[in-house]
Amino acid sequence: MRSMRAILILGMHRSGTSCLTGLLEQAGVFLGNVSRKNLYNLKGNHENPRIMNLHDELLKRKGGSWQEPPEVVVWPKDLKKIRDEIIRDYAGKTCWGFKDPRTLLVLEGWMEVILSLQLVGIYRHPLLVAESLLRRDKFSIEKGLSLWARYNEKLLTYYKKYHFPIISFDNEPFSEKFSQLCKLLGLLTGVKTDFFDPRLRRAHSSIDIALPEKISQLYLELENIAL
């Protein structure tokens, strides 16, 4: 199935994916019908509910969920049909895109049909993510860190395979990093992108523990490849 250029935002839950997606929309990426406001994202998570529901169903059929990621995800014919219908909804748009953290778990099914595709990744310090999941979902810090590792291992694996730009939600100045990202993606530059509000981002975790070596090494790898 042929389609216009699409940009898929890849990143773990609570890692700045909503902020990045809102900024990309201001830079010219068409998102369509997405959430503009919810309890845990004052400016909305900018997710297409049809895509989120599709991903949830994919994970459910393998006995998993976003918080219990299955090792392998297979796209059955009926869900491929829904996927293709969603893509047709974006027909005629010069540049469209979407984000859903679950995309990291089901990406191959999109890549097999979107021929003109660009990927962009974002990550955040593992303790900040774990602390956010504790506040929102009552997950233990250990579970939050484990999920951070599962998703960001996927992110790093895809980066090594496809070599796309990755940005840190923590690093400053974030606005300058975003401008650099837009240039790499061939998007509008110099336009007003005021979606990012540093007051809505926690810069430091209140949790003072040492990261497990595996997670610390993974975070260092991401730091070394980030813009």
VODRENVO-358596 format. One record per residue (C-alpha): residue in one letter; x, y, z. Coordinates in steps of 0.05 Angstrom, whole numbers. Each point is the difference from the previous one (the first is absolute). Example, Ala and Ser with C-alpha at 12.3 -4.5 7.8 and 13.67 -1.06 7.14 Angstrom:
BEGIN
{"A" {246 -90 156}}
{"S" {27 69 -13}}
***
This chain:
BEGIN
{"M" {0 0 0}}
{"R" {30 67 -21}}
{"S" {-9 61 43}}
{"M" {28 70 10}}
{"R" {60 11 45}}
{"A" {-12 -23 71}}
{"I" {39 15 63}}
{"L" {-6 -49 58}}
{"I" {21 22 69}}
{"L" {31 -56 41}}
{"G" {10 3 75}}
{"M" {-17 -30 67}}
{"H" {-61 23 40}}
{"R" {12 63 42}}
{"S" {62 18 -42}}
{"G" {-21 64 -34}}
{"T" {-33 -32 -61}}
{"S" {-63 44 9}}
{"C" {42 63 3}}
{"L" {41 -19 -61}}
{"T" {-63 -18 -40}}
{"G" {-33 66 17}}
{"L" {61 37 -24}}
{"L" {4 -40 -64}}
{"E" {-73 17 -13}}
{"Q" {18 74 5}}
{"A" {57 -13 -48}}
{"G" {-47 -27 -53}}
{"V" {-15 -73 16}}
{"F" {-74 -17 -7}}
{"L" {-25 -42 58}}
{"G" {-75 -4 -13}}
{"N" {-49 -15 56}}
{"V" {42 -4 63}}
{"S" {-8 12 74}}
{"R" {10 73 17}}
{"K" {-8 -3 76}}
{"N" {0 -54 53}}
{"L" {15 -10 73}}
{"Y" {74 -16 -5}}
{"N" {16 44 -60}}
{"L" {-27 70 9}}
{"K" {10 13 -75}}
{"G" {-24 -69 -20}}
{"N" {38 -62 -18}}
{"H" {-11 13 -75}}
{"E" {-17 -73 -13}}
{"N" {-49 -24 -53}}
{"P" {-49 -44 39}}
{"R" {-10 -47 -59}}
{"I" {75 -14 -3}}
{"M" {5 -8 75}}
{"N" {-58 -49 1}}
{"L" {30 -38 -58}}
{"H" {65 -8 36}}
{"D" {-35 -21 64}}
{"E" {-37 -54 -38}}
{"L" {65 -24 -33}}
{"L" {33 -7 68}}
{"K" {-61 -32 32}}
{"R" {-3 -55 -53}}
{"K" {71 -20 20}}
{"G" {-21 -2 73}}
{"G" {34 65 17}}
{"S" {-10 75 8}}
{"W" {41 64 0}}
{"Q" {22 -16 71}}
{"E" {12 -74 -14}}
{"P" {32 2 -70}}
{"P" {-2 -66 -38}}
{"E" {65 -23 -30}}
{"V" {-29 -5 -71}}
{"V" {-60 34 -32}}
{"V" {-34 -28 -62}}
{"W" {-47 43 -41}}
{"P" {-62 -42 -19}}
{"K" {-38 15 -63}}
{"D" {-59 34 33}}
{"L" {45 49 38}}
{"K" {41 13 -63}}
{"K" {-65 21 -32}}
{"I" {-14 50 55}}
{"R" {72 25 -6}}
{"D" {-10 12 -75}}
{"E" {-65 36 13}}
{"I" {35 46 49}}
{"I" {54 16 -51}}
{"R" {-53 17 -52}}
{"D" {-27 52 49}}
{"Y" {64 39 -11}}
{"A" {-4 -2 -75}}
{"G" {16 66 -34}}
{"K" {42 27 57}}
{"T" {70 20 -19}}
{"C" {29 -21 67}}
{"W" {-37 -38 53}}
{"G" {20 -38 61}}
{"F" {-19 -30 66}}
{"K" {27 -19 67}}
{"D" {-18 -55 49}}
{"P" {53 -30 46}}
{"R" {-28 -69 -19}}
{"T" {26 12 -71}}
{"L" {68 -24 24}}
{"L" {-31 -68 12}}
{"V" {-37 -6 -67}}
{"L" {41 43 -48}}
{"E" {14 -53 -53}}
{"G" {-74 -3 -19}}
{"W" {1 74 -19}}
{"M" {67 -3 -36}}
{"E" {-24 -54 -48}}
{"V" {-52 47 -30}}
{"I" {24 71 9}}
{"L" {52 9 -54}}
{"S" {19 72 13}}
{"L" {13 -4 74}}
{"Q" {44 38 48}}
{"L" {13 -20 72}}
{"V" {18 46 58}}
{"G" {15 -22 71}}
{"I" {-2 32 68}}
{"Y" {22 -25 68}}
{"R" {4 24 72}}
{"H" {41 -18 61}}
{"P" {-24 -67 27}}
{"L" {-12 24 71}}
{"L" {-43 58 -25}}
{"V" {-42 -49 -40}}
{"A" {-6 -49 58}}
{"E" {-20 56 47}}
{"S" {-53 24 -49}}
{"L" {-28 -70 -7}}
{"L" {-2 -6 76}}
{"R" {-42 63 5}}
{"R" {-46 -17 -58}}
{"D" {-7 -76 3}}
{"K" {25 -17 70}}
{"F" {55 -43 -31}}
{"S" {59 -17 43}}
{"I" {65 33 -18}}
{"E" {28 -68 -18}}
{"K" {-58 -12 -49}}
{"G" {8 69 -30}}
{"L" {74 -11 -12}}
{"S" {-13 -68 -30}}
{"L" {-51 29 -48}}
{"W" {47 57 -17}}
{"A" {53 -51 -19}}
{"R" {-48 -42 -43}}
{"Y" {-23 59 -41}}
{"N" {67 34 -7}}
{"E" {34 -65 -20}}
{"K" {-50 0 -58}}
{"L" {16 73 -15}}
{"L" {75 -14 -2}}
{"T" {-9 -62 -42}}
{"Y" {-41 38 -52}}
{"Y" {51 57 1}}
{"K" {57 -48 -16}}
{"K" {-41 -28 -57}}
{"Y" {-29 64 -31}}
{"H" {44 58 27}}
{"F" {-53 53 15}}
{"P" {7 62 44}}
{"I" {-10 -9 75}}
{"I" {-9 57 49}}
{"S" {3 2 76}}
{"F" {-58 31 37}}
{"D" {47 20 57}}
{"N" {56 34 -37}}
{"E" {3 75 -7}}
{"P" {-12 42 -38}}
{"F" {-58 -42 -24}}
{"S" {-27 52 -48}}
{"E" {67 2 -37}}
{"K" {2 -76 -3}}
{"F" {-70 0 -29}}
{"S" {20 51 -54}}
{"Q" {58 -45 -19}}
{"L" {-48 -58 -4}}
{"C" {-47 38 -46}}
{"K" {56 13 -48}}
{"L" {18 -74 -2}}
{"L" {-73 -18 -13}}
{"G" {-9 53 -54}}
{"L" {-54 37 40}}
{"L" {-14 73 8}}
{"T" {51 39 39}}
{"G" {-6 69 30}}
{"V" {-75 -8 14}}
{"K" {-29 12 68}}
{"T" {3 -65 40}}
{"D" {-25 19 69}}
{"F" {-28 -68 19}}
{"F" {60 -16 44}}
{"D" {-8 28 71}}
{"P" {60 -16 44}}
{"R" {-44 13 62}}
{"L" {-39 -64 -16}}
{"R" {63 -42 -1}}
{"R" {35 -27 62}}
{"A" {74 9 -9}}
{"H" {23 -42 59}}
{"S" {-24 -63 34}}
{"S" {-13 -2 74}}
{"I" {22 -73 1}}
{"D" {72 -9 21}}
{"I" {20 -70 -20}}
{"A" {54 -29 -44}}
{"L" {-23 -25 -67}}
{"P" {11 -74 -16}}
{"E" {61 -7 -44}}
{"K" {-40 -24 -60}}
{"I" {-46 60 2}}
{"S" {57 48 13}}
{"Q" {37 -27 -61}}
{"L" {-62 5 -44}}
{"Y" {-11 72 22}}
{"L" {73 17 -16}}
{"E" {-8 -30 -70}}
{"L" {-60 44 -12}}
{"E" {37 61 25}}
{"N" {57 -14 -48}}
{"I" {-45 -2 -62}}
{"A" {-48 57 18}}
{"L" {1 66 -37}}
***
